[in-house]
Amino acid sequence: MARKKRTPASGGESDARAADAASPVTASMVEQVVELAVRFGLAELEVEEDGRRVRVVREQAQGRDAARPPAPRAVVHADEAPIAANLIPVEAPMVGTFYRASSPETPPFVNEGDVIKEGQVLCIIEAMKLMNEIEAKAAGRVAKILVENAQPVEYGQTLFLIEPLR
């Protein structure tokens, strides 16, 4: 009498794990990671689960007037007089810890007086164990660094003042 090979109807526990590990990333997973990144104001978020990895890198949303350069504005600090209106502020895009260098042993990304290019890394903000590089919005000279190394920063807090090069 020939016996028919039996396959479990539910796939069995070991089969289910193997199927999960091999299953592709779903649109739902991507949406959940994007929602987390937006909710917490993260520039970058990477999640790995059961061998599947989703990485989201966000760019700052640009409004309809994005082509227009930012209008100069005066910045006032509690202990200082108003700062020149031509300086461009670089603000924290998230809450986190400000670091001037990639590690304690390396030199800072920039110092006051340094000439920088647009897109150059100015600092790192650590948020939820993720290191987010903060880049210059414009070319110029670093006029002022307003935050001390390893200090907490708030969303929208001015970190640097950049004097644009003409």
Secondary structure, DSSP 8 states (H G I E B T S, - for coil): --------SS--HHHHHHHHHH----HHHHHHHHHHHHHTT-SEEEEEETTEEEEEE------TTTTS------B--TTS--B-TT-EEEE-SSSEEEESSSSTTS--S--TT-EE-TT-EEEEEEETTEEEEEE-SS-EEEEEE-S-TT-EE-TT-EEEEEEE--
